[in-house]
């Protein structure tokens, strides 16, 4: 049972981390396209670079396990980011809500199994 929990935790956390690192790199390397997307969703463009940096720091906080406090804040920050992204895409009806939904599911799995594996 514990081996299964570890496998689920690492798959969910690994996929979530890859999604966040890919998202951050897109925010930095493809700023023009991301700016257009943020504008169409009604979000300010000036949050793109800080959000990219915070996503990278969130992945580091979750994977490093150095501080339970920072890990919890990273999970919370990701949760709010995914819920806001999901709802924004849903409201504008652009059909791009699925990545946020998948990220939210991975986040919930990672968080729940983190508690079981590392408690």
Secondary structure, DSSP 8 states (H G I E B T S, - for coil): -HHHHHHHHHHHHHHHHHHHHHHHHHHHHTHHHHHHHHHHHT--TTHHHHHHHHHHHHHHHHHH-S-HHHHHHHHHHHHHHHHHHHHHHHHHT-S--HHHHHHHHHHHHHHHHHHHH--
